[in-house]
Structure formats: C-alpha cells, structure tokens
C-alpha cells in the first residue's frame, strides 16, 4: 500500500493525487491537462510541488502522439512525480511482443497471436516507435514493472482509495497479494496469463478488461469503432441488477430483447460487487461520454473517450471518502 503522505529523496510530502484516465496517445491534450492541474516542466519532467499523478493505464494505441505521451508518462513515473497501473493496452502490447518460451511452432512465437485484429490494434504504436527500437524495448521492460492495482492512504486515517484499470475484484486482489504482496507480477505470471482457464488469465481479464458476459449464440454487436463483438461489458457495483440491461456498462447498446432478459443464474454467480461501504475506487477503460461525475459515491470512471475527440479527465483526490463532481477536471481533445 502506498502511503498517502509518502516522500522521496527529491520531492516534498504528498498532499494530494490527481488521477488521469485513458490517454491513448493524446500527448498534447495531456500536457494541457497537466498544466491546468498546476504541473510544470522541471528538467523536462512534469512535476508538482505537493501532488502526484496516478495514470489509470492505456497510454498507448489509437492516438496521434503515442510515443510522446508514453515518454512523458514514463519520465514522470521514473522521476517519482507519478504512478501508473497497467492497462489492457499495455498488457496487449507486452504480450504481443513477448516471445513464448521454447516455442517450436513458427506461427505461434508470441504470447499474443499476430492475427489481423491484434496487428491492427497495435499498428499505430509500433509505427510511431519504428525509428526508436531501443525506446520501445525500454517501454516494454517498464510495462513488466507496472502493478495491476494500487491502494493509497490508510483506512485508519480515513483517506484510503484504490486504483485499477477496469474492475476491482476483492477475491482476485487478495489472491494476488498472497503471492506477490501487492499489485506487481513476474514473468511466470505473464506467461501463464495467456493460457486458458488459469488464475492468471482470469486476473488479467477482470482487472484490466472488466467483467464481460457473452451474448446468446449468433448474436453480435458492432461497436462505435466498427469492431464486431459477441460479448458486452458489465457493471461491478450493481447490487440490485435484475436484467442484462441493468448490468450493461459500455457506450454500445445490446439488442433490446436481450437487455430485457433476467440475468441467468450462472452469470449472476460471476458478477463482481464493489460495495458502497468500500473505499473510493478509480477506474478507466469504459469510454464514457457527457459531463464527468461519480458513478456512485465511491466509484469514478475517468475514461471519457479522449482519443475519439472527447475529454481527457482527471480527478483531484485529497482523501475524501465521498467523491465530488466538482473535483473532476478535464481538457477537451482538439480534433
């Protein structure tokens, strides 16, 4: 657990944190947001005398200035002026580029298959780093050091809060802590995470992608990005959800007849519940729109579709246990 008032050798005690959602290569917007939050470049690294940034992951892919955004974030984390948790896009990049150990199959050399869909997703990132192979190798090694989740503050002091890219599952977090002590992982975890039906693959799925349920056989939905999917993302705080529509948490709708169906028992048993009595939780991942505000009194999603000309959103956290709409800050993305 990270101490809410931690110090390091170069920076004064932390008085608050600024959590920032999915950047996806919007480097110019990120700089504008950091400046709006009071961060200034000192020796080429954005810093604040009393605050730290916490990035919620998904810095890479899709956007116009992926390399610049990633180098900016990396420099802040290395300097101690920011923290970051692993997003599903950093995980995808890492497994896409990590070779399978002792693989004899010429067409299956990497942890993440190089099929057309996976290649297309990472294409912009690889293109923007194509002239900087050493930098990209350094970023991949850094991804391996990022935690899957973090906790800040103290329950005793009443200023605790949590950070994960997509979904906080108490059982998964407890199991992971029992092995690693915190949110970090090792090389064996990474390799096991791409195997079917392992604890590692389940942890990656839930923590970095959320809880997804399958649509009935043959039913497909087309996302706003043009992808065809047979699953949908669900809420992890909907205690009283009765239908699939009550659970839906994504910008793309599902067919009305499916949304009206009662939740099947096998799906209900897989629902994740983050109670209203838990410390504040911050996530990204879900492509929200509109005016930023808390989802519940203790949950905030900070992904407001920045790369699709939405908003890059931050929350100014000072240890409060009831999240406040007035503490959201954002910068619009210039198309």
N, C-alpha and C positions, 0 to 999 in steps of 0.2 A: 504494500500500500504506500502511495506517495504522500508524504506529509504536506498538509495544506500550507504550512508556513515553512517549507523547506528552503535551504540556502545552498549555494555552491561557492566556489572559490572566486568567482568573478562578478556575481550578481547579488544584489541586496535581497532580503527576505521577500518571499512572495506574498502579496496582499490579495491577489485575485487571479482568476483564469479567464481567458477568452477562448471559447470553443468554436471551431470553424468547421463547417460541413464540406461536402464533396467539392473539390476544386476542379478536377478533370481538365487540367491544362489551361485554366483561365488565369494566367500569371499576372496580367495587367490589373485585372479586377481584384486579385488577391493583394497586390501591392496597395491599391487604392483603399481596400478594406482595412489593411494593417495600419495605414496612415490615419484613417478615420478613427481607429481604436487607440491611437496615440503611440504607435510603434515607430521608431526611427532607425534608419540605417547607420550603424556604427561599425566601421571596419568591414563594410559590405554585408553585414548581417542585421536583419531587423531585430530590434530589442526594445524592451520597455523597462523602465527603472524599477517597477513594482509588480508587474504582471507577467504571466506566461500564456502562450497559446497552446491549445490542445487541438491537433488536427484529427479528424474522425476517419481519415483514410480516403482512398480513391482520389489521389492526386493525379494519377496517370490516365491515359486513354482519352480519346474523343476530342480533346480541345486543341486550340490553335498554338499554344505555347507550353507544351507538356514538359519539355526539357527545362525551360526556365522556371516553371512552377516547382518542379521536383528539386532542382538545385537550391532554390530559395528555401523550401521547407527543410531539406536535408541540412543546410547550413544552420538554420535556426535550431534544429534538434541537436546537432553536434555542438553548438555553442552553449546550449543549455537554456535558450530562450523559448523553447517549445518542446512539447511531447507529441507523439503520434501513435495511434493504434493502426494495425494492419487492416486495410480494406480488401474487399473481394477482388478489386482490380490489381492491387499489388500482389495478392496471392496468385491470381491468374498469371501475371507476368512472371512471377518467380517459378511457378511450376511449368510454364511454357518453355522457359529457358533452362530449367534444371534437368539434366540427363538422368535416366533411370540407371541405377547401378547394375552392372553385369547384364545389360540387355543384349540379347543375341539377335533380336528382331530389328531389321534395318528400318522398318516403317513405324517403329514404336520406341524411339530413342529418348523421348522426353516424357516427363510426368504428366503434362497436359498435351493431349494429341494435337498435332498440327493440321487439323481439318480446316475446311474453308471458313467456318463460322469463327473458330478460335483465332485463325490467322487474321481475319478481318477486324476483330475486336482490338487486337494489339497493334495493328498496322501503323497507325499514326505515331504511336510511341516509338516503335522500332525505327520508323523513318526519321523522326526528329533526333534520334540518338545515333543514326547510321554513321555520321562522321566523328562520333565520340565514343568508340567502343570501350575504352578504358573507364570512362564515366559511367556507362551503362553497367559494366561489370561491378563497379563500386556500388551503384544503386541496388543491384540485385543482392549483393552481400549485406547491404544495410537492411533490406527488406527482411532478411532472416533474423535480424535482431529486434524487430518491432513486436510488441506484445499484441495479443489478440484482444485484451481488455485491460483496463486500469481502474483503480479506485484511488480517490483523493480524499484528504481530510480525515476526520475522526468521528465515529458515531458518538463517542463520549463527549466530544466538544460540540456536537450538533451541526457540523459543517461538511459531512461526508457526501460525496457524489460519485457516480460511476460513468464509465465511458466504454462503449463498444461500437463497432461499425453498424451492426444490424439488429441484434437481439441479445438480451441478457437472459440466459437460462441458468438458474441457480444450481441445478444438478451438474451441468456441464462445467460451469466455473469451479464448483467445489472439487470435482474430479480432477480437473486440470491443475488446480492449486495443490492437490495432494501429491501430484507427480513433480511439478515444476516450481511450486512455491508462489508463482504469480502468473501473469499472462504470457510469458515468453515460451518458446518451444525450441526443439532441437531438430537436427537433420533427420533423425529417425521418425519423428512426428510428421515432418513434411512429406516424407516418402510414404508413410502409412496413410496420410490424409487423402491420397488419390485412389486408395483401394476401396472396393465396395464393402459396405457394412462393417466398417471399423469405427471405433470410438473417435479416432482422429478425424475421419471424414465427416462424421456427424457433428463434431465440434466446429469444424470449418463451415459446414453448411449453415448451421444455426447462428453462430456468432458473426459471420461475415456476410451471409446472404439472407438470414431470417428463416422463419418457418413458412414453407411453401406446401400447398396441398395440390394434388393432381385434379385436373378436370376429368369428367367422365370420358371413357374411351371414345376417341374420334373427335372430341370437341377441342377446337383450337381457338386462340385469340391472337390478334395481330396487335403488337404494341405500338406506341407512338413513334418508335424508332424503326418500325417495319419488320421487327422480328416476330416469328410465329412461335407461340408458346402453348404448352399443354398443361401448365401449372399456374398458380396465382399466389401472390404474397398475402400473408395474413397478419392481423394484429396480434400482439402478445400481451395485451392488457385487458382484453375484452372479456371480463369475468361473466357477464350476463348474455353473451352472444348465443343466439338460438339458430340463426340461419347462416349460410355461407356469405350472404351479403353483409351480415353484421361483422364478419371476420375480415372482409376484403380491405387491404391496405396497399393500394397501388393506383396510379393515375388511370390505368386502362381498365375498363369495365369488363365484367364477365356476363355471359348471357343471362337475361332476367330470370328465365326459368330455373337456372342453376342457383342464382343468388337467392331465390325464394326457398330452396330446399333446406330442410333441417340438417344440422351438422350430424354426420354419421358418427356412431359410437367410436369406431376405430380412429377417426380423425380427432374426435373430442379428447381421446386419451393422449394424443400427441400435441395438444395445444400447450403453449407456454404461457405462464401467467406471472406478470410482474405487478405485485400488489400496490395499491395506493399508499400503503404504510411503509414502503421501501424508500431508501434514499433517492434523490434525484438521479435520473438516468438520461444520458445524451447519446443519440444515435444519428447516423446519416442515412444514405442508401436508398430512400424511398421516393424520391422525385416529387416532392410536394409542390403545390402552387399556391398563390394568394399571399395574404399578409401573414408573416411568421407569427406564431403563437404556440404556447404549450399544447401538447396533445392531451395531457392530463395535468394535474397539479404537480406531478413529479416526473413527467417524461416529456422530452423535447426532441423532435427530429429537426436537424439543421440542413438537410438536403432539399434545396428549393430550386432544383433544375438549372443550376448556373450555366452549364455548358449548352443548354437549349435556350439561351438568352433569357434566363430567369434572374434569380438573385443568388449571390454568394452570401451566406448568412452566418452570423456569429451570435453567441450568447455570452453576455458578461456575467460570469459566475463569481459571487462573493460569499458562497457558503450557505445561502438561503435554502431552506428545505421546501418552500413553496415557490415554484417557478413563476416568473412575472413577464407578461407580454412586453412591458416597457424596456426590458433588458435585452431584447433582440436588436441587433444592428445588422444592416445589410448594405450591399453595394450592387446596383443593377449591372448586368453584363451588357456591354455595348455590342450589338450585332454587327 
